Amino acid sequence: MSTTIRMPEVLANVTEAAVQKWLVAAGDEIAVGQPFAEIETEKAVVEYTAETAGTVLELLVAEGDSIDVGAPIAVVGTEGESVEGQPSAPAAESAAAPSASSAPEPASAAPSAESSTPSASAPTAASAAVASGGDAPSAASAPARGDTDDPSAGRRFISPLVRRLAREHDLSLDAVQGSGPDGRIVRRDIEALLTGERTAAPAAPPSSAPPAADSAQAAPAAPRGSGAEPELVPHSRMRKTIARRLTESKNQVPHFYLTADCRVDALLAMRAEINAAGTVKVSVNDLVVKAVAGAFRDVPEANRTWTDDGMLQHASVDIGIAVSLDDGLVVPIVRDVQGLSVSALGAQIADLAERGRGGKLRPDEMEGGSFAVSNLGMFGTQSFSAIINPPQAGILAVGAASTRPVVVDGALEVGSVMSVTLSADHRAWDGALAARWLAAFVARIEHPLTILA
């Protein structure tokens, strides 16, 4: 008997995903644990492995199409078996749509596709119907024009995301030819429609006001720029997630900030000696992350995070490293930093950064941690404040080391100084605790041999 493979919930709080790339084709024999597809979520690209052995009978979703978690994506069975009776992706969506006789739902009760409410399991048919906006006759939740569920009028298969976008932009889908499986209207179709409407927008008609008698008043108005229309670039899933999570962080986490300047002449000299003597190159950021772990050894009570049930005291120092991407960032976690040598730590950070930029991080490599480090010093930024990445309790923003005047024993000198700003969660850290931790970090940086201990 054939088995329907459904879109997995590869990461927590993800309600929609896309098959970025199929790793199998119809007719292929697969085994349990074999790479099946690359699933793209708003957070990362995750390799999904097969949980059923057999022959791939049919792939129901085209590469790049976004569908709800729990929707069918493929059918696996025995070679030569008929797939009749198995739901296709559009059919599953049709089954999930509410009937015209169902009671209207208020618009405010329908969660959006970007809802941050955690989902413990794949969406049921009822929840999928609500997420798609429903077919209730109210003005706020009415379906997009051209979206009909009347079989006699011809069923038009439209993804939930497209339904929402069509309602938001008041677009008619009557003339849209879907490019998805079985003519399904997918996101790229509505994006093309939006682009076409912007291109076809008529220019503003010339003013019909009579000319003024005063020649000064009759002078033409100054042009308002080049006249080029701005381009609407659709948000990526990652950009939407960054916007949602950081907005939640600033709204829900009480941030406070402490800033310190570190004299780093000795640190830079030690780094030069390490790199001259060894085969593995060590960066300033590697030493900074190691100093962060050392500060948690000096002030272990700071290694904690807030939960509603109580304070979570961590035994291991697990630190997130902010990695910049072309259109966003990821924060992979380095585990047990206090137990790693500087060279081993540098190798792990480099590996995580490379795989993060390639979209190859595993879900477990982006979860957890009690603290994070964001370093913009390589861009010449002198100082900045970073936003905490929940559930972590703090993040250290590291600026560039620059030559500045410093006072030593009452005398003016020239030295290399690095500014850092600590963003702390006031629910987990009080001001005095944060000040003690930051002082311990500065002491490690200014006496760099303690970083290697």
C-alpha positions as CSV (number, residue, x, y, z in Angstrom):
1,M,0.0,0.0,0.0
2,S,1.3,3.4,-0.9
3,T,2.3,6.0,1.8
4,T,1.8,9.8,1.5
5,I,4.8,11.8,2.6
6,R,3.8,15.1,4.2
7,M,5.7,18.3,4.7
8,P,7.6,17.9,8.0
9,E,7.8,20.4,10.8
10,V,11.6,20.5,10.6
11,L,12.0,23.5,13.0
12,A,9.8,24.6,15.9
13,N,7.3,27.4,15.2
14,V,7.5,26.9,11.4
15,T,4.0,26.6,9.8
16,E,5.1,26.8,6.1
17,A,8.0,25.5,4.1
18,A,9.2,24.9,0.6
19,V,10.9,22.0,-1.2
20,Q,14.1,23.8,-2.3
21,K,15.4,20.8,-4.1
22,W,14.3,17.2,-4.6
23,L,17.1,14.7,-3.9
24,V,15.1,11.8,-5.5
25,A,13.0,11.4,-8.6
26,A,9.8,9.5,-9.4
27,G,10.7,5.8,-9.8
28,D,13.7,5.9,-7.5
29,E,14.1,3.3,-4.8
30,I,14.7,4.8,-1.4
31,A,15.6,3.5,2.0
32,V,14.9,4.8,5.5
33,G,17.4,7.5,6.4
34,Q,18.3,8.4,2.8
35,P,18.3,12.1,2.0
36,F,14.9,12.8,0.4
37,A,14.7,16.6,-0.1
38,E,16.1,19.9,1.0
39,I,13.4,21.7,2.9
40,E,13.6,25.5,3.0
41,T,12.0,27.3,5.9
42,E,12.1,30.9,7.0
43,K,15.0,30.0,9.3
44,A,17.2,27.7,7.3
45,V,17.6,25.0,4.7
46,V,17.3,21.5,6.3
47,E,18.0,18.2,4.7
48,Y,15.0,15.9,5.2
49,T,15.7,12.1,5.3
50,A,13.2,9.5,4.2
51,E,11.2,7.8,7.0
52,T,9.6,5.2,4.7
53,A,11.3,2.7,2.3
54,G,10.0,1.9,-1.1
55,T,9.7,3.4,-4.6
56,V,8.9,7.1,-5.2
57,L,5.6,6.9,-7.1
58,E,5.0,10.6,-7.4
59,L,6.3,14.0,-6.4
60,L,3.4,16.3,-5.6
61,V,5.2,19.6,-5.1
62,A,7.4,21.5,-7.5
63,E,10.7,22.8,-6.4
64,G,10.4,26.3,-4.8
65,D,6.7,26.0,-4.0
66,S,5.7,27.0,-0.4
67,I,3.0,24.8,1.3
68,D,1.7,24.3,4.8
69,V,3.4,21.9,7.2
70,G,1.5,18.6,7.1
71,A,0.5,19.0,3.4
72,P,1.3,16.0,1.1
73,I,4.5,16.4,-0.9
74,A,5.2,12.9,-2.3
75,V,3.8,9.3,-2.5
76,V,6.0,6.2,-1.8
77,G,4.9,2.6,-2.4
78,T,5.9,-0.5,-4.4
79,E,7.0,-0.3,-8.0
80,G,4.1,-0.3,-10.4
81,E,1.5,0.4,-7.7
82,S,-1.3,2.9,-8.6
83,V,-1.4,6.1,-6.7
84,E,-5.1,6.6,-7.2
85,G,-6.8,7.5,-4.0
86,Q,-3.7,9.2,-2.6
87,P,-4.3,12.9,-2.0
88,S,-2.3,15.4,-4.1
89,A,-1.2,18.7,-2.6
90,P,-4.1,20.6,-4.3
91,A,-6.6,18.0,-3.3
92,A,-5.5,18.2,0.3
93,E,-5.9,21.9,0.2
94,S,-9.4,21.6,-1.2
95,A,-10.3,19.2,1.6
96,A,-8.9,21.7,4.2
97,A,-11.0,24.6,2.8
98,P,-14.1,25.3,4.9
99,S,-17.5,24.8,3.3
100,A,-19.7,27.8,2.3
101,S,-22.2,26.9,5.0
102,S,-19.7,27.2,7.8
103,A,-20.1,30.0,10.4
104,P,-18.2,33.2,9.6
105,E,-15.0,33.8,11.6
106,P,-14.0,37.3,12.6
107,A,-10.9,38.5,10.7
108,S,-9.0,39.1,13.9
109,A,-9.3,35.4,14.9
110,A,-7.5,34.1,11.8
111,P,-3.8,33.6,12.5
112,S,-1.4,34.8,9.7
113,A,1.1,32.6,8.0
114,E,3.8,34.2,10.1
115,S,2.2,33.5,13.4
116,S,4.7,33.0,16.2
117,T,2.5,30.6,18.2
118,P,4.4,27.3,18.7
119,S,2.9,24.4,16.9
120,A,3.2,21.0,18.7
121,S,2.1,19.0,15.6
122,A,1.3,19.3,12.0
123,P,-1.8,21.5,11.3
124,T,-5.1,19.8,11.1
125,A,-7.5,20.4,8.3
126,A,-9.4,22.9,10.5
127,S,-6.4,24.9,11.4
128,A,-5.3,24.9,7.7
129,A,-8.7,26.3,6.8
130,V,-8.4,29.1,9.3
131,A,-4.8,29.9,8.2
132,S,-5.9,30.2,4.6
133,G,-8.4,32.9,5.5
134,G,-11.5,30.8,5.1
135,D,-14.4,31.3,2.7
136,A,-16.7,33.1,5.1
137,P,-18.7,35.9,3.5
138,S,-17.6,38.7,5.7
139,A,-15.8,41.6,4.0
140,A,-12.7,41.2,6.1
141,S,-12.2,37.5,5.5
142,A,-13.7,37.2,2.0
143,P,-11.7,35.0,-0.4
144,A,-9.6,36.6,-3.1
145,R,-11.5,37.5,-6.3
146,G,-11.4,34.6,-8.7
147,D,-10.9,32.1,-5.9
148,T,-13.9,29.8,-6.1
149,D,-14.6,26.5,-4.4
150,D,-17.6,25.7,-6.6
151,P,-16.9,22.5,-8.5
152,S,-19.3,23.5,-11.2
153,A,-17.4,26.6,-11.8
154,G,-14.1,24.8,-11.9
155,R,-11.8,24.4,-8.9
156,R,-8.8,26.7,-9.0
157,F,-6.0,25.5,-6.7
158,I,-4.4,28.4,-4.8
159,S,-1.8,28.1,-2.1
160,P,-2.7,29.6,1.4
161,L,0.0,32.2,1.1
162,V,-1.3,33.4,-2.3
163,R,-4.8,33.7,-0.9
164,R,-3.5,35.9,1.9
165,L,-1.4,38.1,-0.4
166,A,-4.3,38.5,-2.8
167,R,-6.6,39.7,-0.1
168,E,-3.9,42.1,1.3
169,H,-3.3,43.7,-2.1
170,D,-7.0,43.4,-3.3
171,L,-5.9,41.5,-6.4
172,S,-8.1,39.6,-8.8
173,L,-6.8,36.1,-9.7
174,D,-9.4,35.6,-12.5
175,A,-6.8,35.8,-15.3
176,V,-3.8,34.3,-13.5
177,Q,-2.5,31.1,-15.0
178,G,-0.9,29.0,-12.3
179,S,2.6,27.7,-12.8
180,G,2.5,25.1,-10.0
181,P,1.4,21.5,-10.3
182,D,-2.0,21.0,-12.0
183,G,-2.2,24.8,-12.7
184,R,-1.9,25.7,-9.0
185,I,-1.4,29.4,-8.4
186,V,1.8,29.8,-6.3
187,R,3.7,32.7,-4.8
188,R,5.8,33.4,-7.8
189,D,2.6,33.9,-9.9
190,I,1.3,36.6,-7.5
191,E,4.7,38.2,-7.4
192,A,4.7,38.4,-11.2
193,L,1.2,39.9,-11.0
194,L,2.3,42.6,-8.5
195,T,5.3,43.4,-10.7
196,G,3.0,43.7,-13.8
197,E,0.6,46.0,-12.0
198,R,3.4,48.3,-10.9
199,T,4.7,48.4,-14.5
200,A,1.3,49.1,-16.0
201,A,0.4,51.8,-13.5
202,P,-0.6,54.9,-15.5
203,A,1.3,58.1,-15.0
204,A,-0.5,60.9,-13.2
205,P,-2.6,63.1,-15.6
206,P,-1.3,66.6,-16.2
207,S,-2.8,69.4,-14.2
208,S,-5.8,71.1,-15.8
209,A,-5.5,74.3,-13.7
210,P,-5.4,77.5,-15.7
211,P,-2.1,79.3,-15.9
212,A,-1.6,82.0,-13.4
213,A,-1.3,85.6,-14.5
214,D,1.9,86.1,-12.5
215,S,4.9,84.8,-14.3
216,A,6.5,83.8,-11.1
217,Q,3.5,81.6,-10.2
218,A,3.5,80.1,-13.7
219,A,7.1,78.8,-13.3
220,P,7.1,75.0,-13.4
221,A,7.4,73.1,-10.1
222,A,10.8,71.5,-9.3
223,P,10.9,67.9,-10.4
224,R,10.4,65.3,-7.6
225,G,13.4,63.1,-8.5
226,S,14.1,61.0,-11.5
227,G,10.5,59.7,-11.7
228,A,11.5,56.0,-11.4
229,E,9.1,54.0,-9.4
230,P,10.4,52.2,-6.3
231,E,10.7,48.4,-6.6
232,L,8.8,46.1,-4.2
233,V,11.1,43.2,-3.4
234,P,9.2,40.4,-1.6
235,H,10.5,39.4,1.8
236,S,12.4,36.2,2.1
237,R,11.4,33.7,4.7
238,M,14.6,34.4,6.7
239,R,13.9,38.2,6.6
240,K,10.4,37.7,7.9
241,T,11.7,35.5,10.7
242,I,14.3,38.1,11.7
243,A,11.7,40.8,11.7
244,R,9.3,38.8,13.8
245,R,11.8,37.4,16.3
246,L,13.7,40.7,16.9
247,T,10.4,42.6,17.2
248,E,9.2,40.1,19.8
249,S,12.6,40.4,21.6
250,K,12.4,44.2,21.8
251,N,8.7,44.1,22.9
252,Q,9.0,41.3,25.4
253,V,12.5,41.3,26.7
254,P,13.5,44.3,29.0
255,H,16.9,45.2,27.5
256,F,19.5,47.3,29.4
257,Y,23.0,48.2,28.2
258,L,26.5,48.5,29.6
259,T,29.5,49.8,27.6
260,A,33.2,49.3,28.3
261,D,36.5,50.1,26.5
262,C,39.2,47.4,26.5
263,R,42.9,48.1,26.0
264,V,43.9,45.4,23.5
265,D,47.6,46.0,22.7
266,A,48.6,42.9,24.7
267,L,45.8,40.9,23.1
268,L,46.9,41.8,19.5
269,A,50.5,41.1,20.4
270,M,49.7,37.6,21.7
271,R,47.6,36.8,18.7
272,A,50.5,37.7,16.4
273,E,52.7,35.4,18.3
274,I,50.2,32.5,18.2
275,N,49.7,32.9,14.4
276,A,53.5,33.2,13.8
277,A,54.2,30.0,15.7
278,G,51.2,27.8,14.8
279,T,49.6,26.4,11.6
280,V,46.0,27.4,12.6
281,K,45.3,31.1,12.4
282,V,43.5,32.6,15.3
283,S,41.2,35.7,14.9
284,V,40.5,38.4,17.4
285,N,36.9,37.2,17.4
286,D,38.1,33.7,18.5
287,L,39.9,35.3,21.5
288,V,36.9,37.5,22.3
289,V,34.5,34.4,22.4
290,K,37.0,32.6,24.6
291,A,37.2,35.6,26.9
292,V,33.4,35.5,27.1
293,A,33.5,31.9,28.3
294,G,36.2,32.9,30.8
295,A,34.0,35.6,32.2
296,F,31.3,33.1,32.8
297,R,33.8,31.0,34.7
298,D,34.6,34.0,36.9
299,V,30.9,34.9,37.4
300,P,29.1,31.5,37.0
301,E,25.8,32.9,38.4
302,A,25.5,35.0,35.2
303,N,25.2,31.9,33.0
304,R,21.5,31.7,33.3
305,T,18.3,32.4,31.2
306,W,14.8,33.3,32.1
307,T,11.9,30.9,31.8
308,D,8.3,31.5,33.1
309,D,8.7,28.5,35.5
310,G,12.1,29.6,37.0
311,M,15.6,30.6,36.3
312,L,17.5,28.1,34.1
313,Q,21.1,27.9,35.4
314,H,23.5,26.5,32.8
315,A,26.4,24.2,33.6
316,S,28.0,24.5,30.1
317,V,28.9,27.8,28.4
318,D,27.2,27.6,25.0
319,I,27.6,30.8,22.9
320,G,25.8,31.9,19.8
321,I,28.0,33.5,17.0
322,A,26.2,35.9,14.8
323,V,27.0,35.1,11.1
324,S,26.1,37.6,8.4
325,L,24.5,36.3,5.2
326,D,23.7,38.1,1.9
327,D,20.1,38.9,3.1
328,G,20.0,38.2,6.9
329,L,21.9,36.4,9.5
330,V,22.0,33.1,11.5
331,V,23.3,32.5,15.0
332,P,24.8,29.0,15.3
333,I,25.7,27.8,18.7
334,V,29.2,26.7,19.8
335,R,28.8,24.2,22.7
336,D,31.1,23.9,25.7
337,V,33.3,26.8,24.8
338,Q,35.1,26.7,28.1
339,G,36.4,23.2,27.3
340,L,37.8,24.1,23.8
341,S,41.3,25.4,23.0
342,V,41.5,28.7,21.1
343,S,42.5,26.9,17.9
344,A,39.7,24.3,18.2
345,L,37.2,27.1,18.9
346,G,38.4,29.0,15.9
347,A,38.0,25.9,13.7
348,Q,34.4,25.3,15.0
349,I,33.4,28.9,14.4
350,A,34.8,28.9,10.9
351,D,33.0,25.6,10.1
352,L,29.6,26.9,11.4
353,A,30.0,30.2,9.6
354,E,30.8,28.5,6.3
355,R,27.9,26.0,6.6
356,G,25.6,28.9,7.8
357,R,26.3,30.9,4.6
358,G,25.6,27.8,2.5
359,G,22.4,27.0,4.3
360,K,23.7,23.7,5.6
361,L,23.3,24.1,9.4
362,R,21.3,21.4,11.3
363,P,18.4,22.6,13.4
364,D,20.1,21.5,16.6
365,E,23.1,23.8,15.8
366,M,20.8,26.9,16.0
367,E,18.9,26.1,19.2
368,G,19.7,26.9,22.8
369,G,22.7,28.8,24.2
370,S,22.7,31.3,27.0
371,F,24.6,34.1,25.4
372,A,25.7,35.4,22.0
373,V,28.5,37.5,20.4
374,S,28.0,39.9,17.5
375,N,31.3,41.3,16.0
376,L,31.2,44.2,13.5
377,G,34.7,45.3,14.1
378,M,35.8,43.9,10.7
379,F,33.6,46.5,9.1
380,G,35.2,49.4,11.0
381,T,32.2,49.9,13.3
382,Q,33.5,51.4,16.5
383,S,30.5,50.6,18.8
384,F,26.9,49.5,18.5
385,S,24.1,47.8,20.5
386,A,22.8,44.4,19.6
387,I,19.3,42.9,20.2
388,I,19.1,39.8,22.4
389,N,18.3,36.6,20.6
390,P,15.7,34.8,22.9
391,P,15.9,32.6,24.9
392,Q,19.5,33.8,25.5
393,A,19.9,36.3,28.3
394,G,22.5,38.6,26.7
395,I,24.6,39.5,23.7
396,L,27.9,41.3,23.5
397,A,28.4,43.8,20.6
398,V,32.1,44.1,19.7
399,G,33.5,47.0,17.8
400,A,36.7,47.6,15.9
401,A,40.1,48.0,17.7
402,S,41.3,51.5,16.9
403,T,44.3,53.7,18.0
404,R,43.1,56.2,20.6
405,P,44.7,58.4,23.3
406,V,44.7,56.6,26.7
407,V,45.8,57.8,30.2
408,V,48.1,55.5,32.1
409,D,49.3,56.6,35.6
410,G,48.4,60.1,34.8
411,A,50.3,60.2,31.6
412,L,48.9,60.4,28.1
413,E,49.7,57.4,25.8
414,V,48.6,56.1,22.4
415,G,47.0,52.6,22.6
416,S,44.7,50.2,20.8
417,V,41.2,50.3,22.3
418,M,38.1,48.1,21.6
419,S,34.6,49.2,22.6
420,V,32.1,46.6,23.6
421,T,28.4,46.9,24.6
422,L,26.6,44.3,26.7
423,S,22.8,44.0,26.1
424,A,21.3,42.1,29.0
425,D,17.9,40.7,29.8
426,H,16.8,42.5,33.0
427,R,14.6,39.5,34.0
428,A,17.7,37.3,34.3
429,W,20.4,39.8,35.1
430,D,20.4,42.8,37.4
431,G,22.7,45.8,36.8
432,A,25.3,44.8,39.4
433,L,25.5,41.2,38.1
434,A,25.9,42.5,34.5
435,A,28.6,45.0,35.7
436,R,30.6,42.3,37.4
437,W,30.4,40.0,34.3
438,L,31.5,42.8,32.0
439,A,34.4,43.7,34.4
440,A,35.5,40.1,34.3
441,F,35.4,40.1,30.5
442,V,37.5,43.3,30.3
443,A,40.0,41.8,32.7
444,R,40.4,38.7,30.5
445,I,40.9,40.8,27.4
446,E,43.4,43.1,28.9
447,H,45.4,40.2,30.4
448,P,45.1,37.8,27.5
449,L,47.2,35.0,29.0
450,T,44.2,34.3,31.2
451,I,42.2,33.5,28.1
452,L,44.5,30.6,27.3
453,A,44.3,29.2,30.9
